[in-house]
Structure formats: structure tokens, C-alpha cells
């Protein structure tokens, strides 16, 4: 028993850094939109663009939640009329709708269990749009609606669901708490997204919404997350690539969970509003 305790202590010490790991800056960046089936039936091509809402919240740290928005429309980087006919892959201008996450600490399991730093949960909601208004209209109504109706509500939900939760003292409780908070957050986020989509009534069309929930993990803790989804995929193939099927959620909304590490993600939105294949990168 003493030997096991000594070995466990050694593993935890190796998997943590006094004061927490060095902070790094991350970006979630829209990359491309492939138009497989157009949204507009009256133009030669679509005008696809992206609005992103980003969020972050620390487990058990009251008031640590924040949410932000970045939009190609608001930044003045919309594509030209008819820019993307069927079969076209539109490249999103770099920096036009990036979500920035500064000063992120990617934690190993020892960092969390020994309290060197709190675990923080990050994420983005990428609204993949088609610009349907007349070319001379310069307003950004959908971006404005999301900023006023979703961003503050999302922050409040994060404070309740994540920042208001206690950091567990054991590995098992930590994993259970992370999974529980993710499930609760997904249910809340799904309701919020549905409410926004149904209530907009705006000429610009929402073709799909790609949700990424990101854990800043490293080492053994990243392995726990990967192993968890690997086992889950045996029972639900939809989880094999980190995508989570949620009963009652619109088919145009895709939810993906993973680590906040250099990577890319592909979202295939095929519904009544068109068929777009959207890719984003993390770096």
C-alpha cells in the first residue's frame, strides 16, 4: 500500500507544474466553406460567411465566465455577390472571424488534482451563414442579434453550470464533474441555439451551427478524455470523431468535444437551408 501511494504521488508530481503550466494563446479560426448545394435559388452563387461566439469558464471559480463574438460581417470581410456557386470552396479571409483565447493553461491531471490551477472549459459556436440581403445593405442584423440575445445569456449559463461548480478532489469525481457539466451545458446551449434560430426571422440564412467544446488538457488528462470517447464510440459510432448526438437538436447543429490542441474540425451541414461543408482550425 505504501509503495502504491508513493508511486501515485510520483505520477501526480510528474503530471503537474508548480503554479500551473505556462500560459499560451489559442485561436479558433474559420478556414473554408464548401458549397455543395446552394442556399439561394435566385442568384448564380451564394455569399457564405461565418459568425463565431466564443466562451470560457473556470470550474469552481465564481465570475470567471466570459463570452465574445467575432463576425465576418462586422469586420467588413463579406464575400462578393455570387462568390460561391455550387462546387466552390470559399476560403474565409484570415483574421476576419477568429475567436482568441489568451493566457490559456493546458493542464495535466496532476495540475487539477493538486490545485496548481483550475480547469477551464472553452468553446465556440460557429454560425455558418449565407448573405441574402441586397448588396447595398451594410447592416449586420444576425451578428447584432447574436451579440445582444445569446452572448450575455451564454455567459450567465456558464457562471451557473461551470464557474459555480466545485473542483472535485479525486480523479474519478473530476471526470464525472467534467462530463456532467458538459452534458448540462450542451442541453442548455442546444435550447439557446434553437431559440435564437427560431426567433431571428432575418433574410440572412443560417445553414448550420458548429459547436466545439474544448478542454485545455495535456498528458495523462488528454489521454483520459480520448479514452473516454474511444470507449463511448463502441456503443455510439457518432462519438468516434468527438461528435455528440443530442436528442431533439436540429440536424443543422453539430456538437464536437475535444482537447484545446492544434487541430482541425469538419462540419457537414446538409439541411433545408442548403448543404455546406465547413472547416475550422485551432492553433
C-alpha positions as CSV (number, residue, x, y, z in Angstrom):
1,X,0.0,0.0,0.0
2,X,2.8,2.4,0.9
3,X,4.5,1.6,-2.4
4,X,1.3,2.3,-4.3
5,X,0.9,5.7,-2.6
6,X,4.5,6.6,-3.2
7,X,4.1,5.7,-6.9
8,X,0.8,7.6,-7.2
9,X,2.3,10.7,-5.6
10,X,5.2,10.4,-8.1
11,X,2.9,10.2,-11.1
12,X,0.9,13.2,-9.9
13,X,4.1,15.2,-9.2
14,X,5.3,14.4,-12.7
15,X,2.0,15.5,-14.2
16,X,1.9,18.9,-12.7
17,X,3.8,22.2,-12.7
18,X,4.1,24.5,-9.6
19,X,1.9,27.5,-10.3
20,X,0.4,25.7,-13.3
21,X,1.8,25.3,-16.8
22,X,3.0,28.3,-18.8
23,X,0.1,30.2,-20.4
24,X,-0.3,30.1,-24.2
25,X,-2.6,31.9,-26.7
26,X,-5.0,30.0,-28.8
27,X,-7.3,30.9,-31.8
28,X,-10.3,29.1,-33.3
29,X,-10.2,30.2,-36.9
30,X,-12.8,29.6,-39.7
31,X,-11.0,28.1,-42.7
32,X,-13.2,27.1,-45.6
33,X,-16.8,26.7,-46.7
34,X,-17.6,24.3,-49.5
35,X,-21.0,24.9,-51.2
36,X,-22.4,21.5,-52.1
37,X,-25.9,22.8,-52.5
38,X,-26.7,26.5,-52.6
39,X,-28.9,28.3,-50.1
40,X,-30.1,30.8,-52.7
41,X,-32.2,29.8,-55.6
42,X,-32.3,33.3,-57.2
43,X,-28.5,34.0,-57.6
44,X,-25.7,32.5,-59.5
45,X,-23.8,31.8,-56.3
46,X,-24.0,32.1,-52.6
47,X,-22.2,34.5,-50.2
48,X,-21.1,32.2,-47.4
49,X,-19.7,33.8,-44.2
50,X,-19.1,32.9,-40.5
51,X,-20.1,34.4,-37.2
52,X,-18.4,32.9,-34.1
53,X,-19.4,33.1,-30.5
54,X,-16.6,32.1,-28.1
55,X,-16.8,31.3,-24.4
56,X,-14.6,30.3,-21.5
57,X,-15.2,29.4,-17.8
58,X,-13.2,28.0,-14.9
59,X,-14.5,25.2,-12.9
60,X,-15.3,26.4,-9.4
61,X,-14.1,30.0,-9.9
62,X,-17.1,32.3,-9.5
63,X,-17.4,35.1,-12.0
64,X,-14.8,33.6,-14.3
65,X,-17.0,33.1,-17.3
66,X,-16.9,35.3,-20.4
67,X,-18.3,35.2,-23.9
68,X,-17.4,37.1,-27.1
69,X,-18.4,37.4,-30.7
70,X,-16.5,37.7,-34.0
71,X,-18.2,38.2,-37.4
72,X,-17.1,38.5,-41.0
73,X,-19.9,40.9,-41.4
74,X,-18.9,43.2,-38.6
75,X,-15.2,43.1,-39.6
76,X,-16.1,44.1,-43.2
77,X,-15.0,40.8,-44.8
78,X,-18.1,39.5,-46.6
79,X,-17.6,37.7,-49.9
80,X,-18.7,39.4,-53.1
81,X,-22.1,38.6,-54.7
82,X,-22.2,35.2,-56.4
83,X,-18.8,34.4,-55.0
84,X,-19.6,30.7,-54.3
85,X,-21.6,28.8,-56.9
86,X,-22.2,25.1,-56.3
87,X,-18.9,23.1,-56.2
88,X,-16.9,26.1,-54.9
89,X,-14.8,26.1,-51.8
90,X,-14.8,29.6,-50.3
91,X,-11.7,30.5,-48.3
92,X,-12.5,32.6,-45.2
93,X,-10.2,35.7,-45.1
94,X,-7.7,35.1,-42.3
95,X,-8.5,37.0,-39.1
96,X,-12.0,38.0,-40.2
97,X,-13.9,36.0,-37.6
98,X,-11.3,34.4,-35.3
99,X,-12.0,33.8,-31.6
100,X,-9.0,34.5,-29.5
101,X,-8.3,32.7,-26.2
102,X,-5.3,34.4,-24.5
103,X,-3.4,33.2,-21.5
104,X,-4.6,29.5,-21.5
105,X,-3.1,26.9,-19.3
106,X,-3.2,23.4,-20.7
107,X,-3.4,21.2,-17.6
108,X,-2.4,17.7,-16.9
109,X,-4.3,15.6,-14.3
110,X,-1.9,16.4,-11.6
111,X,-2.3,20.1,-12.1
112,X,-6.0,19.9,-11.3
113,X,-5.9,17.3,-8.5
114,X,-3.1,19.1,-6.7
115,X,-4.7,22.5,-7.3
116,X,-1.9,24.2,-9.2
117,X,-4.5,25.8,-11.4
118,X,-8.3,25.4,-12.1
119,X,-9.6,23.5,-15.1
120,X,-11.0,25.9,-17.7
121,X,-13.6,24.9,-20.3
122,X,-13.5,26.7,-23.7
123,X,-15.6,26.6,-26.8
124,X,-17.0,28.2,-29.9
125,X,-20.3,28.3,-31.7
126,X,-19.7,28.9,-35.4
127,X,-22.8,30.1,-37.3
128,X,-22.2,29.3,-41.0
129,X,-24.3,31.8,-42.9
130,X,-25.4,32.8,-46.4
131,X,-25.7,36.6,-47.1
132,X,-29.1,37.0,-48.7
133,X,-29.7,40.7,-48.4
134,X,-29.2,43.1,-51.3
135,X,-25.5,44.0,-51.9
136,X,-26.0,47.7,-51.0
137,X,-27.3,46.8,-47.5
138,X,-24.5,47.1,-44.9
139,X,-26.2,46.1,-41.7
140,X,-25.2,43.0,-39.7
141,X,-28.5,42.1,-38.2
142,X,-27.7,38.5,-37.4
143,X,-24.4,39.4,-35.7
144,X,-26.2,42.1,-33.7
145,X,-28.9,39.7,-32.7
146,X,-26.5,37.1,-31.5
147,X,-24.4,39.7,-29.6
148,X,-27.5,41.0,-27.8
149,X,-29.5,37.8,-27.3
150,X,-27.0,35.0,-27.0
151,X,-23.7,36.3,-25.7
152,X,-24.9,37.6,-22.3
153,X,-27.2,34.7,-21.8
154,X,-24.4,32.3,-22.6
155,X,-22.1,34.0,-20.0
156,X,-24.8,33.7,-17.3
157,X,-25.3,30.0,-18.1
158,X,-21.6,29.3,-17.9
159,X,-21.4,31.0,-14.5
160,X,-24.2,28.8,-13.3
161,X,-23.2,25.5,-14.9
162,X,-19.4,25.6,-14.7
163,X,-18.0,28.5,-12.7
164,X,-20.4,27.7,-9.9
165,X,-19.2,24.1,-9.6
166,X,-16.7,22.9,-7.0
167,X,-13.4,21.3,-8.2
168,X,-13.5,17.7,-7.2
169,X,-10.7,16.2,-5.0
170,X,-10.3,12.9,-6.9
171,X,-9.7,11.9,-10.4
172,X,-13.0,10.0,-10.7
173,X,-15.0,12.9,-9.3
174,X,-13.1,15.3,-11.6
175,X,-14.0,13.2,-14.7
176,X,-17.6,12.8,-13.6
177,X,-17.9,16.5,-12.9
178,X,-16.5,17.5,-16.3
179,X,-18.8,15.1,-18.1
180,X,-21.8,16.2,-16.0
181,X,-21.1,19.8,-16.7
182,X,-20.6,19.2,-20.4
183,X,-23.9,17.4,-20.6
184,X,-25.7,20.1,-18.7
185,X,-24.1,22.8,-20.8
186,X,-24.9,21.0,-24.0
187,X,-28.6,20.8,-23.1
188,X,-28.6,24.5,-22.2
189,X,-26.7,25.5,-25.2
190,X,-28.9,23.5,-27.5
191,X,-32.0,25.3,-26.2
192,X,-30.4,28.7,-26.5
193,X,-29.3,28.0,-30.1
194,X,-32.8,26.7,-31.1
195,X,-34.4,29.8,-29.5
196,X,-32.1,32.2,-31.5
197,X,-32.6,30.4,-34.8
198,X,-36.4,30.3,-34.5
199,X,-36.6,33.9,-33.4
200,X,-34.4,35.7,-35.9
201,X,-36.6,36.0,-39.0
202,X,-33.7,37.6,-40.8
203,X,-33.0,37.5,-44.6
204,X,-29.5,36.0,-44.0
205,X,-29.8,32.3,-43.7
206,X,-28.2,30.1,-41.0
207,X,-27.1,27.0,-42.9
208,X,-25.5,25.3,-39.9
209,X,-24.1,25.8,-36.4
210,X,-20.9,24.1,-35.4
211,X,-20.3,23.9,-31.7
212,X,-16.9,23.0,-30.3
213,X,-16.4,22.3,-26.6
214,X,-12.7,22.4,-25.8
215,X,-10.8,21.2,-22.8
216,X,-7.2,22.6,-22.3
217,X,-5.7,19.3,-21.4
218,X,-2.3,17.7,-21.9
219,X,-0.5,14.5,-21.0
220,X,-2.5,11.9,-19.0
221,X,-5.6,14.1,-18.7
222,X,-5.8,14.4,-22.5
223,X,-5.5,10.6,-22.6
224,X,-8.4,10.2,-20.2
225,X,-10.6,12.4,-22.5
226,X,-9.5,10.5,-25.6
227,X,-10.0,7.1,-23.9
228,X,-13.5,8.1,-22.7
229,X,-14.7,9.0,-26.2
230,X,-13.0,5.9,-27.6
231,X,-15.0,3.6,-25.3
232,X,-18.2,5.6,-25.9
233,X,-17.8,5.2,-29.6
234,X,-18.1,1.4,-29.2
235,X,-21.7,2.0,-28.2
236,X,-22.4,5.1,-30.3
237,X,-20.4,5.4,-33.6
238,X,-21.3,9.1,-33.7
239,X,-18.8,9.7,-30.9
240,X,-15.9,8.3,-32.8
241,X,-14.7,11.7,-34.0
242,X,-15.8,13.6,-31.0
243,X,-19.3,14.5,-32.3
244,X,-22.1,14.1,-29.8
245,X,-25.7,13.3,-30.9
246,X,-28.2,15.1,-28.8
247,X,-31.9,14.1,-29.0
248,X,-34.2,16.8,-30.2
249,X,-31.3,19.0,-31.5
250,X,-31.8,20.3,-35.1
251,X,-29.8,18.4,-37.7
252,X,-28.2,21.7,-38.7
253,X,-26.4,21.8,-35.3
254,X,-23.3,19.7,-34.8
255,X,-21.6,19.4,-31.4
256,X,-18.0,18.3,-31.1
257,X,-15.9,17.8,-27.9
258,X,-12.1,17.6,-27.8
259,X,-8.9,19.0,-26.4
260,X,-7.7,22.5,-27.0
261,X,-4.8,21.5,-29.1
262,X,-3.6,22.2,-32.7
263,X,-6.2,20.5,-34.8
264,X,-8.9,21.0,-37.5
265,X,-12.6,20.1,-37.5
266,X,-15.0,19.5,-40.4
267,X,-18.8,20.1,-40.0
268,X,-21.1,18.7,-42.7
269,X,-24.4,20.7,-42.7
270,X,-27.0,19.2,-45.1
271,X,-30.5,20.5,-44.5
272,X,-33.3,22.7,-45.8
273,X,-31.1,25.8,-45.8
274,X,-28.5,24.2,-48.1
275,X,-25.6,21.9,-47.9
276,X,-22.3,23.4,-46.7
277,X,-19.1,21.7,-45.5
278,X,-17.4,23.9,-43.0
279,X,-13.8,23.5,-41.7
280,X,-12.1,25.3,-38.8
281,X,-8.7,25.2,-37.3
282,X,-7.3,25.6,-33.8
283,X,-3.8,26.9,-33.4
